[in-house]
């Protein structure tokens, strides 16, 4: 059973996703897939096999 977060807990934002696995790319919409693949080709993102 999940508990509700306490009022004094702070939200810590996650960093930008820079490592991509082949299976996670399959779930992207076509426009986001194209942008992500372009960044992988430019070596801004890393493809994990």
C-alpha positions in Angstrom: 0.0 0.0 0.0 1.4 3.4 -1.0 1.4 6.2 1.5 0.8 9.8 0.7 3.9 12.1 0.7 4.3 14.1 3.9 3.9 17.9 3.7 7.5 18.6 4.7 8.9 16.3 1.9 10.4 18.3 -0.9 10.0 17.5 -4.5 13.3 16.8 -6.2 13.1 17.1 -10.0 14.8 14.4 -12.0 17.5 15.3 -14.5 17.1 15.2 -18.2 17.1 11.7 -19.6 20.4 11.3 -21.6 20.7 7.5 -21.8 18.3 5.7 -24.0 17.7 2.0 -24.4 16.4 0.5 -27.6 13.2 -0.7 -25.9 12.4 2.7 -24.5 12.6 4.2 -28.0 9.9 1.9 -29.2 7.3 3.6 -27.0 7.9 7.1 -28.2 5.6 9.0 -30.6 7.1 9.6 -34.0 8.0 13.3 -33.5 9.7 12.6 -30.2 11.4 9.6 -31.7 12.9 11.7 -34.5 14.1 14.4 -32.1 15.7 11.8 -29.8 17.4 9.9 -32.7 18.8 13.1 -34.0 20.3 13.9 -30.6 21.7 10.4 -30.4 23.4 10.8 -33.8 24.8 14.2 -32.7 26.1 12.4 -29.5 24.1 14.6 -27.2 22.3 11.4 -25.9 23.8 8.0 -25.4 22.2 4.8 -26.8 22.5 1.8 -24.5 22.3 -1.5 -26.2 
